[in-house]
């Protein structure tokens, strides 16, 4: 798939806001894999993650008229915050305990050829699932989605300094669990 710069995305958003709503499918194409991965890591069930993904993009589409780009914020950050809100709503509605229930699947992450590496990866996933929810979330946003601290702050509504501390704690606790 062709890479889109933030400028390209903002031009696309502007055109959608001006009435070219059929272009929203491109937004879905550009971001759906990343948003799905984030949701799937949090939910652990493919069909439920697809449902929340649909709700995320429906909510984004309905809110897009009010979207105003900020000078230093990416559209993807806004979209992840929509996904975060839909995820919180899902857990509230389902009254389920949140957490990463990710299953190691070939289509989620291209599995390495070596069994040792797969087993190490599986152990990392298992240990991430044992971390507190707030640490799980920031760790996946930082390490899997490769978002910066400011973006994670905007998505979660926590201060950037707090995010840095949470990521540091999450990495330390993950290391400790892996060394046990």
FENRA-V567017 format. One record per residue. N is the residue number from 1. OMEGA is omega in radians with two decimals (999 if undefined). Layout:
n=N omega=OMEGA
n=N omega=OMEGA
//
This chain:
n=1 omega=3.13
n=2 omega=3.08
n=3 omega=3.10
n=4 omega=3.06
n=5 omega=3.09
n=6 omega=3.10
n=7 omega=3.10
n=8 omega=-3.14
n=9 omega=-3.13
n=10 omega=3.08
n=11 omega=3.11
n=12 omega=3.12
n=13 omega=-3.14
n=14 omega=3.13
n=15 omega=3.10
n=16 omega=3.13
n=17 omega=3.14
n=18 omega=3.02
n=19 omega=3.13
n=20 omega=-3.02
n=21 omega=3.12
n=22 omega=3.12
n=23 omega=-3.12
n=24 omega=3.08
n=25 omega=3.08
n=26 omega=3.10
n=27 omega=3.09
n=28 omega=-3.13
n=29 omega=-3.09
n=30 omega=-2.95
n=31 omega=-2.99
n=32 omega=-3.13
n=33 omega=3.14
n=34 omega=-3.13
n=35 omega=3.11
n=36 omega=-3.13
n=37 omega=3.11
n=38 omega=-3.12
n=39 omega=-3.12
n=40 omega=3.08
n=41 omega=-3.11
n=42 omega=-3.02
n=43 omega=3.11
n=44 omega=3.12
n=45 omega=-3.04
n=46 omega=-3.08
n=47 omega=3.10
n=48 omega=3.11
n=49 omega=3.09
n=50 omega=3.11
n=51 omega=-3.14
n=52 omega=3.05
n=53 omega=3.11
n=54 omega=3.11
n=55 omega=3.12
n=56 omega=-3.09
n=57 omega=3.03
n=58 omega=3.10
n=59 omega=3.11
n=60 omega=3.14
n=61 omega=-3.12
n=62 omega=-3.11
n=63 omega=-3.01
n=64 omega=3.12
n=65 omega=-3.12
n=66 omega=-3.12
n=67 omega=3.07
n=68 omega=3.14
n=69 omega=3.04
n=70 omega=-3.00
n=71 omega=-3.07
n=72 omega=-3.09
n=73 omega=3.10
n=74 omega=3.07
n=75 omega=-3.12
n=76 omega=3.11
n=77 omega=3.10
n=78 omega=-3.12
n=79 omega=3.06
n=80 omega=3.11
n=81 omega=3.03
n=82 omega=3.12
n=83 omega=3.12
n=84 omega=3.13
n=85 omega=3.11
n=86 omega=3.10
n=87 omega=3.09
n=88 omega=3.11
n=89 omega=3.11
n=90 omega=-3.13
n=91 omega=3.11
n=92 omega=-3.12
n=93 omega=-3.10
n=94 omega=-3.10
n=95 omega=3.10
n=96 omega=3.03
n=97 omega=-3.13
n=98 omega=3.11
n=99 omega=3.13
n=100 omega=3.10
n=101 omega=-3.06
n=102 omega=3.04
n=103 omega=3.11
n=104 omega=-3.11
n=105 omega=-3.12
n=106 omega=-3.07
n=107 omega=3.09
n=108 omega=3.11
n=109 omega=3.12
n=110 omega=-3.05
n=111 omega=3.08
n=112 omega=-3.13
n=113 omega=-3.05
n=114 omega=-3.14
n=115 omega=-3.13
n=116 omega=-3.13
n=117 omega=3.10
n=118 omega=3.14
n=119 omega=3.08
n=120 omega=3.12
n=121 omega=-3.14
n=122 omega=3.12
n=123 omega=3.10
n=124 omega=3.12
n=125 omega=-3.13
n=126 omega=-3.13
n=127 omega=3.05
n=128 omega=-3.13
n=129 omega=-3.14
n=130 omega=3.11
n=131 omega=3.03
n=132 omega=-3.06
n=133 omega=-3.09
n=134 omega=3.10
n=135 omega=3.09
n=136 omega=-3.07
n=137 omega=-3.10
n=138 omega=3.13
n=139 omega=3.13
n=140 omega=3.12
n=141 omega=-3.11
n=142 omega=-3.00
n=143 omega=-3.12
n=144 omega=-3.11
n=145 omega=3.08
n=146 omega=3.08
n=147 omega=3.10
n=148 omega=-3.06
n=149 omega=3.14
n=150 omega=3.13
n=151 omega=3.12
n=152 omega=3.10
n=153 omega=-3.13
n=154 omega=-3.12
n=155 omega=-3.03
n=156 omega=-3.10
n=157 omega=3.11
n=158 omega=-3.14
n=159 omega=-3.08
n=160 omega=3.11
n=161 omega=3.10
n=162 omega=3.13
n=163 omega=3.13
n=164 omega=3.13
n=165 omega=-3.14
n=166 omega=3.12
n=167 omega=3.12
n=168 omega=3.11
n=169 omega=-3.12
n=170 omega=3.14
n=171 omega=3.12
n=172 omega=-3.14
n=173 omega=3.11
n=174 omega=3.08
n=175 omega=-3.14
n=176 omega=-3.13
n=177 omega=-3.14
n=178 omega=3.13
n=179 omega=-3.12
n=180 omega=999
//
